[in-house]
Amino acid sequence: MNDEVPPGFFSSGPSGPSGSGGNSSLSCEQARRQIERMIEDRDLKEVERQLLLAHVRCCMSCKVELEGYRRLELRLKETFSTLDTAPHFNERLMAALPPPGSSESPEWVQSLRGAEPGENAERSGKIRVAATTVSEPERRTFSRVYWLPIALTALIAIALTATFFRTHGRESESPPPIVANFSGDARRMHKGIESALKRMDVLQNGDSVSSGDAPVNLTLTSGPQLIGAVMLAPRSKLVAVNRHRFEVHEGAAYFHIRKDRPKASANEHFEVDAPGIANVRVTGTAFIVDVGATVIGSKELFAGGALICVEEGVVEVRSASLSSVTQVVAGKECRVTQAGSSLLESDVKARLLKLQQSVLAALPVARGTPPAASKQADAALAVTPLSTVPFSWDMQVDAPLELAGKTLAEGIESLAEKLKRPPELLSLAEQMRGPLVSRTELSFSLHRAMPLRAVLAWMARDVGGGFEPGGIGQRACFTTAPTGNLRGVAGSGVPPDEIKKALDVPLEDRFDQCKTVTEIIERISSSAGVTLIAERGAAREEFERKLAEPGFNLPGHTAAEKLDALLKSLRFNGAWYEHVLFLASPSRIENLTLTERSVPVSPLLIGQPLNPRWLADLKELVQGLRYPGLHSPVKSIHVRAEAVFSDRALAETAVCSGPVELSAEGLKYRSGVLGAAVVSALLSELIVDAPMVAEISGLLSQPIAPGPVSDMNALIGQAAHAVAVKPKVRLPALSHQAFVFKGMSLGGALEWSTWALGYGLKLEGNAIVIADTAECYGAPALQVLPLASLTARKPALADEFPNVIARLLPQLYPAYFAETRLRSIGGKLIFRGDKRQLQLAQRLRSDLELALETLPAAKLSSWLPPFRQSINANLAEPFQGTGKLTRSFAGLLRQSELKHQLRCSVLVDPVAMREHAADQIIDLDVSGGSVGKVLDAIAAKARLKVTIEGDIIWLRPQR
Amino acid sequence: MAWSDAELVSRTLSGDREAFGKLVDRHRRTIFALALQRGFQSAEADDLAQEVFVKAYQGLGRLQDHASFARWIYGIAGHVLADAARAYKRRDEVGLDQAPEIEAGEPVPNTARDTTEVLRALAELPEEQRLVLTLRYLEGFSPKEIAERLGQPRGTVRSRLHHALNYLQTAFGFKAGAGSLAAPEAERK
């Protein structure tokens, strides 16, 4: 039921009552039956469930059906969860039941005979009297004969029971339960009579205590045993309902209740009411109930409500209307009103500390009071107070330490054992032992020594929480929400060298013993002697899923390779924190490792003077790596970071959050580890020369046969004797003389034809393959064109070359470079583009390199490659035909005087050609025009535009 | 270890009142919810639930099969609630529409409004379907467990659940092409 279908996923899917069910193997009828089964019985097998989900993903009507059921279920569950009887239902009911022995008692009660010792001694006597009225002679005789011994036995039993209760502190007979330790000017209300509360006063059930300007401290006992302590804040009122139930009527009270307090039954809870507002059920130890009247908190904010603030353990807060039940853990506050309750994110430490210190200051007074309780109280309280000397949370914890599979409490206990049981750790373990605390098991063990603080932080994070070490007068605590950044050393994408070596060991294990992903991680971890911690969180199911395949293995030979394979399969990334590798989703890693970073750029500057212009370009480039249009750069990583760091395509999704500073010392920016890796990759690209892109057209250097190309098969046929050309896409027919090549190689013609049709060329084995552009030339990525070969020939022009290339590329290949930003950095030309663009740039660089042999420096800025010079010259020639042209569009282009005068290839958009070939152009005035002008005039008649692309002329629809 | 109903009944019959308290704890919410679904106000439902348990306590000695305590007490609840509904016949006239509404101007908590709406829809269902739904969504029992508790075939339980959910889907407009509401007469006896 947790397989959520992505919202909007179905918008384009088939719909309708008889929906085909997409490509899944279930029909809609079957799917609906399955949905009903799933909702009603939840007994679908995994395979069936997957089939159903597959169907639902493709079928709108079944999706609606399923969603409807889910919403209904949710609503029913929500409704039923709010239904409960009024508080104290059981007590009222039990009071309403006819007492045993009464005339209203049901027959079966009256027929009971001495079933239980204590109460039944009394009960049996009454029954006996009742039996007299029934007139059963035998029984009466029996009674007469045995009356005396039975009566004696009953008396002894009563006496023994009374003694037992007195000594064991049962509630009915218990010694005074509540003793005032320190009264200040407090008042006590007992049976309607008010008096000053004195030290050592004992409170009875139903008594209330009102504090004056000073706090009142109470010790709660049960017989000789200590239950806990209460500190009543100044100007507050507390009612003792009984020894385990209190009401805070005004102000605030701090309760410190022992977890192992004596209980009358296992189900007994310590409870505190803010009457009409909240009920606090305690399973932990220390907390505040503040009805917002006097001392703590904002009166305005909390008027009409209560604030529950937990220092230790967990308490369960119920609003009086029972509309909500909230678990509040240490370090959290919960605001409760009649309408419900909500957790607050406020910092509770100050609030706790203030009351806590008052309590601690007063607690020693408890010693010596009351006599029966003093020893136990001393013993208990000896543990309770906080250390007055700082505890070193930075002490080293030696490895190995088995933690995996233990609960947090058990894990802390193991730590405590290793560190000679410091009370701070025992207190922490106690905190995490409550029944309401998550029982999530730790997933990792310690394989390298690390500071205690770090171990606890990692343990907390492992179960989805956070850890806050305490200082003097403050207890350390675990929190429910993980802290933001991990403390200590900022995360890095690179492991320390020693860890690198450790991970480089062969790991032949096939993980036969591992049943879950968590176990595999722990296996790699222990083999390599490093600590790997995976954030299971949202992917918990994935981690805890039983591995279906016995003998499961991961590809790779070494621990590092296997770890890499595992991360890829989980789509996780890792960040190193000293010796710990933390594994999480890329976005989490980016969030947790977001930090100021600095990269030296000196390798780029080697042998070159500091050039402010290209430094500025580099800065702009890095800054521009931020994913556009997203406020949070992390999101972009989340979307794109499935590839590996070294993938060049990732460069465009790199993350730099905030401004980038660049100086001679280096590049400063802010990013996560992935962002840093991409910046690092970018910088490497700037240093390492990009390899040459293969010139596929060079494989077919023979001249093309004259004449129009009817379709691509004509070209493929011509190439067949040299190299196989295999189209992987459907190639259209090229009728009406759309493509006519002149003075071009077969390879060039094949290349331009393919490009003109929107496809590309690539080599596969010994064959040339025509395929999709992206398949042939890859996705746009950072491309680097080194210009060192030019600089080597003419060092004096080094600064000019980038400008020349950057100027010429958009001019020569407008279709491919018009919108490309070309930057010059460190004597290299950088742009974002595909391999085809890089290939064109490399060609141009080669042409320029050749030209440099003879080119005077002064002419560099106006230089054009020879093929373009030739086309320009051809188009500038005067047209030698008649002044007025009359013919079809295709006829003018392909059979007129123009055909003879044009010495270069002219391609026409095939669709436009089919449409306009027969268009009659009458008396087109071309008198005195050049070849270029005539071509323009003819193209305009078919609403086409003439562009020169490399060494071809291209007539395309105007846009 | 949790005692079974049968064990708790036996202990109650041997004089252990706490055991009966445990039985009450186990079943009170279901009985209370059934009363609310009958249209009673919260306080009345509470009283009626008390009455059900007092009657159960008094008649416990007559329960032959201790393991069938749940079925038995739901039966008592059915009688008590039916009697009360008859006694409060006026309630049928005014129905749940007369449930105390929050005065104009005072914000109505969504949860309260939703609860009333759902209870209103549940009131339209036959009693058997209400019981099955309650055990399903309040107690979280599977159809198999419900069948065991009620001593009925699993198919019957599933069928009731199916009809009830179908009806509610339409009632809440969660069903595609939901049309007019037809009371689930087919299941009514």
Chai-1 contact restraints between the chains, C-beta under 6 A:
chainA,res_idxA,chainB,res_idxB,connection_type,confidence,min_distance_angstrom,max_distance_angstrom,comment,restraint_id
A,E40,B,R158,contact,1.0,0.0,6.0,A-B,restraint_1
A,E40,B,L161,contact,1.0,0.0,6.0,A-B,restraint_2
A,E40,B,H162,contact,1.0,0.0,6.0,A-B,restraint_3
A,D41,B,P143,contact,1.0,0.0,6.0,A-B,restraint_4
A,V64,B,A176,contact,1.0,0.0,6.0,A-B,restraint_5
A,G68,B,Q169,contact,1.0,0.0,6.0,A-B,restraint_6
A,G68,B,F174,contact,1.0,0.0,6.0,A-B,restraint_7
A,G68,B,K175,contact,1.0,0.0,6.0,A-B,restraint_8
A,R71,B,F174,contact,1.0,0.0,6.0,A-B,restraint_9
A,L72,B,L168,contact,1.0,0.0,6.0,A-B,restraint_10
A,L72,B,Q169,contact,1.0,0.0,6.0,A-B,restraint_11
A,L72,B,F174,contact,1.0,0.0,6.0,A-B,restraint_12
A,L76,B,Y137,contact,1.0,0.0,6.0,A-B,restraint_13
A,K77,B,Y137,contact,1.0,0.0,6.0,A-B,restraint_14
A,T79,B,T115,contact,1.0,0.0,6.0,A-B,restraint_15
A,T79,B,V118,contact,1.0,0.0,6.0,A-B,restraint_16
A,F80,B,Y137,contact,1.0,0.0,6.0,A-B,restraint_17
A,F80,B,L138,contact,1.0,0.0,6.0,A-B,restraint_18
A,T82,B,T115,contact,1.0,0.0,6.0,A-B,restraint_19
A,L83,B,A33,contact,1.0,0.0,6.0,A-B,restraint_20
A,D84,B,R29,contact,1.0,0.0,6.0,A-B,restraint_21
A,T85,B,R28,contact,1.0,0.0,6.0,A-B,restraint_22
A,T85,B,F32,contact,1.0,0.0,6.0,A-B,restraint_23
A,T85,B,D46,contact,1.0,0.0,6.0,A-B,restraint_24
A,T85,B,A49,contact,1.0,0.0,6.0,A-B,restraint_25
A,A86,B,D46,contact,1.0,0.0,6.0,A-B,restraint_26
A,F89,B,R28,contact,1.0,0.0,6.0,A-B,restraint_27
A,N90,B,G21,contact,1.0,0.0,6.0,A-B,restraint_28
A,N90,B,V24,contact,1.0,0.0,6.0,A-B,restraint_29
A,L93,B,V24,contact,1.0,0.0,6.0,A-B,restraint_30
A,L93,B,Q50,contact,1.0,0.0,6.0,A-B,restraint_31
A,L93,B,F53,contact,1.0,0.0,6.0,A-B,restraint_32
A,A96,B,V54,contact,1.0,0.0,6.0,A-B,restraint_33
A,L97,B,Y57,contact,1.0,0.0,6.0,A-B,restraint_34
A,P106,B,Q58,contact,1.0,0.0,6.0,A-B,restraint_35
A,P106,B,G61,contact,1.0,0.0,6.0,A-B,restraint_36
A,E107,B,G61,contact,1.0,0.0,6.0,A-B,restraint_37
A,W108,B,L13,contact,1.0,0.0,6.0,A-B,restraint_38
A,W108,B,G61,contact,1.0,0.0,6.0,A-B,restraint_39
A,L112,B,G15,contact,1.0,0.0,6.0,A-B,restraint_40
A,A115,B,S14,contact,1.0,0.0,6.0,A-B,restraint_41
A,A115,B,G15,contact,1.0,0.0,6.0,A-B,restraint_42
A,E116,B,G15,contact,1.0,0.0,6.0,A-B,restraint_43
A,S323,B,T111,contact,1.0,0.0,6.0,A-B,restraint_44
A,A339,B,P109,contact,1.0,0.0,6.0,A-B,restraint_45
